[in-house]
Structures are given as C-alpha cells and as structure tokens.
C-alpha cells in the first residue's frame, strides 16, 4: 500500500509531495519526494532512523535547498557517509552542481528512492532529476555505498 502526502519544507512556501510505501509493522519507507527548491540559509535539526553505523541522516532534498529536516517528513533516509558528503561523495557532488546551476533562481527537484528488497528500509539507489528556471534539466543516479550492509532492524 502506498500513500502520498504533502510536507512543509524549511520555508512555509516550500511544499513537498512525498510518496511512501507501507511496510510490515506499521512503518513507511520513502519512494519519492518532489517540490520546488531554492537556496535557503540556515540549518534544520536532524533526526532519522534505519541507519547503519556508517550512515548519515541523508536529506533527499538538501537542507540548503529548503528540504524538510525532520525524520517524519520522509526527506531523511539512511545514506552512507561516503555517498552523502565524503571526499568522493556523489550525492554531495550532485548537490554542489545543483547549487551552482540554481543560483538565485527557483527550480524543481524530484528524488526517487530504490530499495533492493521488498521490505528493506535502507535505500540502495537514488535517482535525482532537477528542472532549472532557464529550462535546463539535469539527472543523476547515485548508489548508496556499501549496499550489502544489513538493514539495522534485521542486524540486531
């Protein structure tokens, strides 16, 4: 079973549509998030679940673009530290490119989250698409490093 809901971003005019899938035990996992983005100063507090010791609280839509900052928003997922912001972090590199291309304009971002198993809570891949005000569109596919890490709920 899936549900789609709207969540407010860092600014009250930034509304994101989050699609989630119901998992056994009453949990949901994020399948996608989409909404307008723009450079937004400041940092939100971070929270999140379903992480391995190597994972960060990864924002699907970055805090700097106005993405929601709480775990209940569906915007925070388990993202390996090297993918998120490590030296060669592909997700962070994508965010830097978006920041440069976005400038002072508003764009639109969609992130689709892929999982290996039918009940996995730790993402395997992120597919990102951004539409910029100048009509340009960019796409990225980023794998969550070390996908063989067990789901924390099963590792205990």
C-alpha positions, -999 to +999 in steps of 0.1 A: +000+000+000+013+035-009+004+069+004+012+104-009+013+134+014+024+170+015+051+182+039+063+218+045+100+225+038+123+249+056+103+279+043+065+278+046+060+283+008+082+252+000+057+223-001+069+188-010+050+158-022+062+126-005+052+092-017+057+064+008+052+026+009+037+008+038+059-019+054+050-046+079+050-034+115+033-001+106+064+016+092+067+035+059+096+040+036+101+069+012+097+061-025+100+097-038+099+134-029+093+163-052+089+200-049+104+235-056+139+242-044+159+274-039+190+283-019+178+287+017+202+298+045+205+281+079+203+245+092+175+224+104+179+199+133+185+164+121+167+132+130+163+098+114+161+060+118+170+029+099+207+036+098+239+015+100+269+029+120+283+041+086+252+060+076+243+097+079+209+113+082+208+119+044+185+146+031+169+136-002+163+173-008+192+192+009+187+215+038+204+242+018+176+239-009+148+242+017+142+205+022+124+194+054+147+184+083+127+160+104+125+122+101+087+122+099+089+144+068+101+114+046+130+136+035+156+119+058+169+085+049+199+063+058+227+075+034+262+061+036+286+088+048+308+084+017+278+089-007+264+118+014+294+140+019+326+120+019+356+131-002+342+115-033+305+117-023+284+115-054+253+128-037+272+158-023+288+164-057+253+165-072+242+190-046+271+212-054+263+211-091+226+219-084+237+248-061+258+263-089+232+259-116+204+271-094+220+304-084+193+328-071+165+311-091+139+286-081+140+251-096+121+218-091+136+186-078+124+150-078+142+122-060+132+086-064+145+061-039+151+025-048+155-005-025+169-039-031+143-059-012+106-056-007+108-047+029+143-030+031+144+002+050+179+013+038+179+027+003+200+012-024+199+039-051+188+075-056+176+089-089+175+126-090+161+150-116+162+188-114+145+213-136+161+248-136+145+282-143+165+285-175+148+254-190+177+231-184+172+197-168+198+175-152+196+139-140+218+119-116+218+083-104+237+077-071+242+043-054+242+042-016+277+030-008+281-005+006+246-018-002+254-051+014+251-035+049+222-052+066+190-033+075+195-021+111+162-037+121+175-071+110+210-066+123+200-066+159 
